[in-house]
Amino acid sequence: MEGQVSINNDAAGTALICRIYKNGSEIAYATAIAEGTNRTYTVSVSEIDLADADDYYELYAYQGSGSSKGMNAQYTWFKGFKLIT
């Protein structure tokens, strides 16, 4: 599983956290801290996991600016691959 989140930020020091959940429980996360103002910043997270037929995955994002921010849709995504052996 792999996911990425991108937002426009107007405050240095703001955290952006991206988390992958499996069946409602967190299995991976990554954090990025904005270094400047008025910039786009991105965080990516990935995890290799063994899944059953009834497992489900979710991607969550949190940004700590204190106000609503819009996601950059062209740089925000979530994907997974099934490997058959």
C-alpha positions as CSV (number, residue, x, y, z in Angstrom):
1,M,0.0,0.0,0.0
2,E,1.2,3.5,-0.8
3,G,-0.3,6.9,-0.4
4,Q,0.6,10.5,-0.8
5,V,-1.0,13.8,0.4
6,S,-0.2,17.3,-0.9
7,I,-1.5,20.7,0.4
8,N,-0.8,24.4,0.0
9,N,0.5,25.8,3.2
10,D,0.8,29.4,4.4
11,A,2.7,28.8,7.7
12,A,6.2,27.5,8.4
13,G,6.4,24.7,11.0
14,T,3.0,23.2,10.2
15,A,2.8,19.4,10.3
16,L,1.3,17.2,7.6
17,I,0.7,13.6,8.6
18,C,-0.4,10.8,6.3
19,R,-1.6,7.5,7.7
20,I,-2.5,4.1,6.3
21,Y,-5.2,2.1,8.2
22,K,-6.0,-1.6,7.8
23,N,-9.4,-2.7,9.1
24,G,-9.6,0.5,11.2
25,S,-6.1,0.2,12.8
26,E,-3.1,2.3,11.9
27,I,-0.3,0.3,10.2
28,A,1.9,3.1,8.9
29,Y,2.4,6.8,9.0
30,A,4.8,9.6,7.8
31,T,5.1,13.2,8.8
32,A,6.4,16.3,7.0
33,I,7.0,19.7,8.5
34,A,6.6,22.8,6.3
35,E,9.8,24.7,6.1
36,G,8.5,27.9,4.5
37,T,5.4,29.8,3.8
38,N,3.1,29.8,0.8
39,R,4.4,26.6,-0.6
40,T,3.0,23.2,-1.6
41,Y,4.3,20.4,0.5
42,T,3.8,16.7,0.2
43,V,4.2,13.6,2.5
44,S,4.2,9.9,1.3
45,V,3.7,6.7,3.2
46,S,4.0,3.1,2.3
47,E,3.7,-0.4,3.9
48,I,4.1,-4.0,2.7
49,D,1.3,-6.0,4.3
50,L,-0.2,-9.5,4.0
51,A,-3.9,-9.2,3.4
52,D,-6.9,-11.5,3.4
53,A,-9.9,-11.3,1.1
54,D,-12.0,-9.3,3.7
55,D,-9.3,-6.7,4.6
56,Y,-9.8,-3.1,3.7
57,Y,-7.4,-0.1,3.7
58,E,-7.9,3.6,4.2
59,L,-5.6,6.7,3.8
60,Y,-6.0,9.5,6.3
61,A,-4.4,12.9,6.3
62,Y,-4.0,15.5,9.1
63,Q,-2.6,19.0,8.8
64,G,-1.9,21.1,11.8
65,S,-2.3,24.7,10.6
66,G,-5.4,25.4,12.6
67,S,-7.6,26.2,9.6
68,S,-9.0,24.3,6.6
69,K,-6.6,23.6,3.7
70,G,-7.4,22.3,0.3
71,M,-5.8,19.1,-1.0
72,N,-3.8,19.3,-4.3
73,A,-5.8,16.5,-6.1
74,Q,-3.1,16.0,-8.8
75,Y,-0.6,15.0,-6.1
76,T,-2.8,13.2,-3.7
77,W,-3.4,9.5,-4.2
78,F,-3.7,6.0,-2.7
79,K,-2.8,2.7,-4.3
80,G,-2.1,-1.0,-3.6
81,F,-1.1,-4.0,-5.5
82,K,-2.0,-7.7,-5.2
83,L,0.9,-10.0,-5.6
84,I,0.1,-13.6,-6.4
85,T,2.6,-16.4,-5.6
